Amino acid sequence: MLAPGRRIWHIVHDRDYGIKPFKVGPKIIVGKLRFHPAGKYKHESGHWIDRKKSLIQVYTDPGGFQTLAAADIHFKDPGANLE
């Protein structure tokens, strides 16, 4: 799905600062790094991680290395109405 050459858009949510959601993109996937599933697990260093959302780390053009929530990635332009 996130093969090199794929165009994506993603949604930025920043409720802490009162900013309305906005879209970023299109971006081109250059390389996929890792998928981090949601849930609780014990890290190899010994501490527990409780991730609320699944995360994907990718290289994009433009943007470089990015960590994005899987639910916020879109494969077509989501349009202007994001509320």
mmCIF file of the C-alpha atoms, coordinates in Angstrom:
data_MODEL
# 
_entry.id   MODEL 
# 
loop_
_atom_site.group_PDB 
_atom_site.id 
_atom_site.type_symbol 
_atom_site.label_atom_id 
_atom_site.label_alt_id 
_atom_site.label_comp_id 
_atom_site.label_asym_id 
_atom_site.label_entity_id 
_atom_site.label_seq_id 
_atom_site.pdbx_PDB_ins_code 
_atom_site.Cartn_x 
_atom_site.Cartn_y 
_atom_site.Cartn_z 
_atom_site.occupancy 
_atom_site.B_iso_or_equiv 
_atom_site.pdbx_formal_charge 
_atom_site.auth_seq_id 
_atom_site.auth_comp_id 
_atom_site.auth_asym_id 
_atom_site.auth_atom_id 
_atom_site.pdbx_PDB_model_num 
ATOM 1  C CA . MET A 1 1  ? 0.000   0.000  0.000  1.00 0.00 ? 1  MET A CA 1 
ATOM 2  C CA . LEU A 1 2  ? 2.751   2.457  0.855  1.00 0.00 ? 2  LEU A CA 1 
ATOM 3  C CA . ALA A 1 3  ? 4.979   1.417  -2.008 1.00 0.00 ? 3  ALA A CA 1 
ATOM 4  C CA . PRO A 1 4  ? 7.574   3.854  -3.318 1.00 0.00 ? 4  PRO A CA 1 
ATOM 5  C CA . GLY A 1 5  ? 6.029   6.286  -5.778 1.00 0.00 ? 5  GLY A CA 1 
ATOM 6  C CA . ARG A 1 6  ? 2.629   6.352  -4.040 1.00 0.00 ? 6  ARG A CA 1 
ATOM 7  C CA . ARG A 1 7  ? 1.093   9.801  -3.449 1.00 0.00 ? 7  ARG A CA 1 
ATOM 8  C CA . ILE A 1 8  ? -0.389  10.478 -0.010 1.00 0.00 ? 8  ILE A CA 1 
ATOM 9  C CA . TRP A 1 9  ? -2.003  13.267 1.956  1.00 0.00 ? 9  TRP A CA 1 
ATOM 10 C CA . HIS A 1 10 ? -2.186  13.346 5.730  1.00 0.00 ? 10 HIS A CA 1 
ATOM 11 C CA . ILE A 1 11 ? -4.278  15.242 8.231  1.00 0.00 ? 11 ILE A CA 1 
ATOM 12 C CA . VAL A 1 12 ? -2.671  17.282 11.007 1.00 0.00 ? 12 VAL A CA 1 
ATOM 13 C CA . HIS A 1 13 ? -4.640  17.569 14.268 1.00 0.00 ? 13 HIS A CA 1 
ATOM 14 C CA . ASP A 1 14 ? -3.392  19.973 16.928 1.00 0.00 ? 14 ASP A CA 1 
ATOM 15 C CA . ARG A 1 15 ? -6.163  20.296 19.478 1.00 0.00 ? 15 ARG A CA 1 
ATOM 16 C CA . ASP A 1 16 ? -3.745  21.398 22.214 1.00 0.00 ? 16 ASP A CA 1 
ATOM 17 C CA . TYR A 1 17 ? -3.236  24.754 20.498 1.00 0.00 ? 17 TYR A CA 1 
ATOM 18 C CA . GLY A 1 18 ? -6.776  25.166 19.161 1.00 0.00 ? 18 GLY A CA 1 
ATOM 19 C CA . ILE A 1 19 ? -5.724  24.821 15.525 1.00 0.00 ? 19 ILE A CA 1 
ATOM 20 C CA . LYS A 1 20 ? -8.343  23.360 13.185 1.00 0.00 ? 20 LYS A CA 1 
ATOM 21 C CA . PRO A 1 21 ? -7.320  20.171 11.336 1.00 0.00 ? 21 PRO A CA 1 
ATOM 22 C CA . PHE A 1 22 ? -5.614  20.752 7.998  1.00 0.00 ? 22 PHE A CA 1 
ATOM 23 C CA . LYS A 1 23 ? -4.287  18.572 5.197  1.00 0.00 ? 23 LYS A CA 1 
ATOM 24 C CA . VAL A 1 24 ? -0.689  18.271 4.066  1.00 0.00 ? 24 VAL A CA 1 
ATOM 25 C CA . GLY A 1 25 ? 0.229   16.931 0.659  1.00 0.00 ? 25 GLY A CA 1 
ATOM 26 C CA . PRO A 1 26 ? 0.510   15.516 -1.807 1.00 0.00 ? 26 PRO A CA 1 
ATOM 27 C CA . LYS A 1 27 ? 3.711   13.801 -0.819 1.00 0.00 ? 27 LYS A CA 1 
ATOM 28 C CA . ILE A 1 28 ? 5.476   10.976 -2.622 1.00 0.00 ? 28 ILE A CA 1 
ATOM 29 C CA . ILE A 1 29 ? 6.512   7.883  -0.669 1.00 0.00 ? 29 ILE A CA 1 
ATOM 30 C CA . VAL A 1 30 ? 10.225  7.309  -1.218 1.00 0.00 ? 30 VAL A CA 1 
ATOM 31 C CA . GLY A 1 31 ? 10.645  4.451  1.277  1.00 0.00 ? 31 GLY A CA 1 
ATOM 32 C CA . LYS A 1 32 ? 8.786   2.767  4.122  1.00 0.00 ? 32 LYS A CA 1 
ATOM 33 C CA . LEU A 1 33 ? 10.584  2.179  7.368  1.00 0.00 ? 33 LEU A CA 1 
ATOM 34 C CA . ARG A 1 34 ? 8.430   0.673  10.081 1.00 0.00 ? 34 ARG A CA 1 
ATOM 35 C CA . PHE A 1 35 ? 4.892   -0.010 11.259 1.00 0.00 ? 35 PHE A CA 1 
ATOM 36 C CA . HIS A 1 36 ? 4.174   0.414  14.977 1.00 0.00 ? 36 HIS A CA 1 
ATOM 37 C CA . PRO A 1 37 ? 0.794   -1.096 15.970 1.00 0.00 ? 37 PRO A CA 1 
ATOM 38 C CA . ALA A 1 38 ? -1.486  0.431  18.586 1.00 0.00 ? 38 ALA A CA 1 
ATOM 39 C CA . GLY A 1 39 ? -1.680  -1.303 21.939 1.00 0.00 ? 39 GLY A CA 1 
ATOM 40 C CA . LYS A 1 40 ? 0.346   -2.038 25.031 1.00 0.00 ? 40 LYS A CA 1 
ATOM 41 C CA . TYR A 1 41 ? 3.612   -3.966 24.933 1.00 0.00 ? 41 TYR A CA 1 
ATOM 42 C CA . LYS A 1 42 ? 6.866   -4.262 26.790 1.00 0.00 ? 42 LYS A CA 1 
ATOM 43 C CA . HIS A 1 43 ? 9.769   -2.538 25.054 1.00 0.00 ? 43 HIS A CA 1 
ATOM 44 C CA . GLU A 1 44 ? 13.119  -4.308 24.853 1.00 0.00 ? 44 GLU A CA 1 
ATOM 45 C CA . SER A 1 45 ? 14.532  -1.730 27.286 1.00 0.00 ? 45 SER A CA 1 
ATOM 46 C CA . GLY A 1 46 ? 12.083  -2.977 29.929 1.00 0.00 ? 46 GLY A CA 1 
ATOM 47 C CA . HIS A 1 47 ? 9.497   -0.188 30.073 1.00 0.00 ? 47 HIS A CA 1 
ATOM 48 C CA . TRP A 1 48 ? 5.887   -0.491 28.913 1.00 0.00 ? 48 TRP A CA 1 
ATOM 49 C CA . ILE A 1 49 ? 4.542   1.405  25.905 1.00 0.00 ? 49 ILE A CA 1 
ATOM 50 C CA . ASP A 1 50 ? 0.815   2.038  25.492 1.00 0.00 ? 50 ASP A CA 1 
ATOM 51 C CA . ARG A 1 51 ? 0.342   3.443  21.993 1.00 0.00 ? 51 ARG A CA 1 
ATOM 52 C CA . LYS A 1 52 ? -3.120  4.918  21.265 1.00 0.00 ? 52 LYS A CA 1 
ATOM 53 C CA . LYS A 1 53 ? -2.764  4.969  17.451 1.00 0.00 ? 53 LYS A CA 1 
ATOM 54 C CA . SER A 1 54 ? -0.928  2.811  14.934 1.00 0.00 ? 54 SER A CA 1 
ATOM 55 C CA . LEU A 1 55 ? 2.065   4.703  13.542 1.00 0.00 ? 55 LEU A CA 1 
ATOM 56 C CA . ILE A 1 56 ? 3.927   4.405  10.256 1.00 0.00 ? 56 ILE A CA 1 
ATOM 57 C CA . GLN A 1 57 ? 7.416   5.762  9.689  1.00 0.00 ? 57 GLN A CA 1 
ATOM 58 C CA . VAL A 1 58 ? 8.166   6.658  6.069  1.00 0.00 ? 58 VAL A CA 1 
ATOM 59 C CA . TYR A 1 59 ? 10.501  8.710  3.917  1.00 0.00 ? 59 TYR A CA 1 
ATOM 60 C CA . THR A 1 60 ? 8.573   11.223 1.802  1.00 0.00 ? 60 THR A CA 1 
ATOM 61 C CA . ASP A 1 61 ? 9.386   13.814 -0.811 1.00 0.00 ? 61 ASP A CA 1 
ATOM 62 C CA . PRO A 1 62 ? 9.021   16.548 0.333  1.00 0.00 ? 62 PRO A CA 1 
ATOM 63 C CA . GLY A 1 63 ? 9.385   16.070 4.048  1.00 0.00 ? 63 GLY A CA 1 
ATOM 64 C CA . GLY A 1 64 ? 12.033  13.414 4.546  1.00 0.00 ? 64 GLY A CA 1 
ATOM 65 C CA . PHE A 1 65 ? 11.634  11.023 7.481  1.00 0.00 ? 65 PHE A CA 1 
ATOM 66 C CA . GLN A 1 66 ? 8.173   11.284 9.053  1.00 0.00 ? 66 GLN A CA 1 
ATOM 67 C CA . THR A 1 67 ? 6.109   9.435  11.645 1.00 0.00 ? 67 THR A CA 1 
ATOM 68 C CA . LEU A 1 68 ? 2.413   9.530  10.758 1.00 0.00 ? 68 LEU A CA 1 
ATOM 69 C CA . ALA A 1 69 ? -0.697  8.090  12.384 1.00 0.00 ? 69 ALA A CA 1 
ATOM 70 C CA . ALA A 1 70 ? -2.020  5.389  10.057 1.00 0.00 ? 70 ALA A CA 1 
ATOM 71 C CA . ALA A 1 71 ? -5.591  6.687  10.415 1.00 0.00 ? 71 ALA A CA 1 
ATOM 72 C CA . ASP A 1 72 ? -4.541  10.144 9.175  1.00 0.00 ? 72 ASP A CA 1 
ATOM 73 C CA . ILE A 1 73 ? -3.060  8.935  5.858  1.00 0.00 ? 73 ILE A CA 1 
ATOM 74 C CA . HIS A 1 74 ? -5.225  9.359  2.743  1.00 0.00 ? 74 HIS A CA 1 
ATOM 75 C CA . PHE A 1 75 ? -4.561  8.070  -0.772 1.00 0.00 ? 75 PHE A CA 1 
ATOM 76 C CA . LYS A 1 76 ? -6.582  10.816 -2.460 1.00 0.00 ? 76 LYS A CA 1 
ATOM 77 C CA . ASP A 1 77 ? -7.040  14.488 -1.678 1.00 0.00 ? 77 ASP A CA 1 
ATOM 78 C CA . PRO A 1 78 ? -9.367  14.697 1.350  1.00 0.00 ? 78 PRO A CA 1 
ATOM 79 C CA . GLY A 1 79 ? -10.669 18.091 0.237  1.00 0.00 ? 79 GLY A CA 1 
ATOM 80 C CA . ALA A 1 80 ? -11.045 21.273 2.212  1.00 0.00 ? 80 ALA A CA 1 
ATOM 81 C CA . ASN A 1 81 ? -13.771 20.283 4.718  1.00 0.00 ? 81 ASN A CA 1 
ATOM 82 C CA . LEU A 1 82 ? -11.934 18.420 7.489  1.00 0.00 ? 82 LEU A CA 1 
ATOM 83 C CA . GLU A 1 83 ? -14.117 19.116 10.509 1.00 0.00 ? 83 GLU A CA 1 
# 
